[in-house]
Amino acid sequence: MATTLLTEIQQAQTRLRLLSRAERGALIVRILHELKTLRKEALGNVPADRCVWIDRLIASVSSTISDIANMQDAEFNRVLNEFEKLMATLQGISQTRKASKTVH
């Protein structure tokens, strides 16, 4: 699912000016859901004290979805860029963990 969402983020960036606030909010909600999933998959075995950064990010995004959706185009684009990089990194970690479990 993360790969599909990464594609959606890229598509949203190309048509940013056409996105309504509701569409932006829905995209952020999907990103948030995927971050939660990737947090479990990629960092599930990492001690909680080493995952505070992502837990804080998830909490912050959860409480500011409407603020993020209401950002100016350039700001919203920067947020999408950062989410795209973070999700790609977490997806890579998750796939590495799955591959190493399969080998064992």
ABEGO torsion letter per residue (X at the ends): XAAAAAAAAAAAAAAAAABBAAAAAAAAAAAAAAAAAAAAAAAAABBAAAAAAAAAAAAAAAAAAAAAAABBAAAAAAAAAAAAAAAAAAAAAAAAAAAAAAAX
